[in-house]
Amino acid sequence: MGAREEPMAMDGLPGFVAAVAAGRRALPRRLRDTSSRLGEVLEQVVGPLEAAQERTAQIESQWVEAVPSHVAAHCRIQGLDGGQLHVAVDSPVYAYELRMCSREVVGRLQRRCPRLGVRTMKVTVA
């Protein structure tokens, strides 16, 4: 099979089986040769999701006190990624207002939730 050739079709699944087999061969041997129980796999997936949900809940508990009250009702925290807090706002007017006070809001969150590592805030209209 050349670099740009499509994998051969097998059993009505055009290229899928061949692509999976090729991908499995491309895995490092230590990953290829291990088998895991479903519970172990789910733990690896669910653990980080639970941690992210906990961080978001901590921020939400402090959000009302960190943000001007008339703006807080129009915001929804989407998550924290690499120190950047992602916030969706329902109106461009409130997005502008939140961006204008974002430095103060981040400072308040840093003082109230120092372990979370909030450094910046990204505001989007959604």
C-alpha positions in Angstrom: 0.0 0.0 0.0 1.5 3.4 -1.1 1.5 6.5 1.0 -1.7 7.9 -0.7 -3.6 4.7 -1.5 -6.9 3.9 0.1 -7.0 0.8 2.3 -8.7 -2.1 0.6 -12.5 -2.5 1.2 -13.4 -5.5 3.4 -16.9 -6.8 4.1 -18.8 -3.7 3.0 -16.8 -1.4 5.3 -14.7 0.5 2.7 -11.3 0.8 4.2 -12.4 0.8 7.8 -11.1 -2.6 8.9 -7.8 -2.1 7.0 -7.5 1.4 8.6 -8.0 0.0 12.0 -5.5 -2.8 11.4 -3.0 -0.2 10.1 -3.6 2.0 13.1 -3.1 -0.8 15.5 0.2 -1.7 13.9 1.3 1.9 14.2 0.8 1.9 18.0 3.9 1.4 20.1 4.3 -2.2 21.2 3.7 -1.4 24.8 0.2 -0.1 23.9 -0.5 -2.8 21.4 0.2 -5.8 23.6 -1.8 -4.7 26.7 -5.3 -5.5 27.3 -7.4 -3.5 29.7 -10.7 -4.1 31.5 -13.5 -1.8 30.6 -13.5 -0.3 34.1 -9.8 0.6 33.8 -10.5 2.3 30.5 -13.5 4.2 31.8 -11.6 5.3 34.8 -8.9 6.8 32.6 -11.6 8.7 30.6 -14.0 9.6 33.4 -11.4 10.7 35.9 -10.2 13.8 34.0 -13.9 14.6 33.1 -14.8 14.5 36.8 -11.9 16.7 37.7 -12.8 19.3 35.0 -16.4 19.3 36.2 -15.2 19.8 39.8 -13.1 22.8 38.7 -16.0 24.3 36.8 -18.3 23.8 39.9 -15.8 25.6 42.1 -15.6 28.6 39.8 -19.4 28.7 39.4 -19.7 28.8 43.2 -17.6 32.0 43.3 -18.7 33.5 39.9 -21.7 35.5 41.3 -19.4 37.2 43.8 -16.6 37.8 41.3 -18.7 39.3 38.4 -21.1 42.3 38.5 -24.5 40.9 39.4 -26.3 42.3 36.3 -23.8 40.5 34.0 -23.6 37.1 36.0 -27.1 36.1 35.0 -26.1 36.3 31.3 -23.0 34.1 31.6 -22.3 30.4 31.4 -19.0 28.9 32.4 -17.9 26.4 29.8 -14.7 25.2 31.4 -11.1 25.9 32.3 -8.3 24.9 29.9 -4.7 25.6 30.6 -5.5 28.5 32.9 -7.9 30.1 30.5 -11.5 30.3 31.7 -14.0 29.9 28.8 -17.2 31.9 29.4 -20.3 32.0 27.0 -22.4 35.2 27.2 -25.9 35.5 25.7 -25.5 39.0 24.3 -22.7 41.1 22.7 -23.5 43.9 25.2 -22.7 41.6 28.2 -19.7 40.1 26.4 -18.3 43.6 26.0 -18.9 44.5 29.6 -17.4 41.2 30.9 -14.3 41.7 28.7 -13.9 45.2 30.1 -13.8 43.9 33.7 -12.1 40.6 32.9 -8.9 41.6 34.7 -10.7 42.3 37.9 -12.8 39.1 37.6 -9.8 36.9 37.0 -8.0 38.6 40.0 -11.0 37.8 42.2 -11.2 34.2 41.1 -7.5 33.8 41.7 -7.9 35.0 45.2 -11.0 32.9 45.8 -9.9 29.7 44.0 -6.1 29.9 43.9 -5.6 26.2 43.3 -7.4 26.3 40.0 -4.9 28.5 38.3 -7.2 30.9 36.4 -4.9 33.2 34.5 -7.0 34.6 31.6 -10.6 34.6 30.5 -12.0 34.1 27.0 -15.5 35.5 26.4 -17.7 34.3 23.5 -21.2 35.2 22.5 -23.3 32.0 22.3 
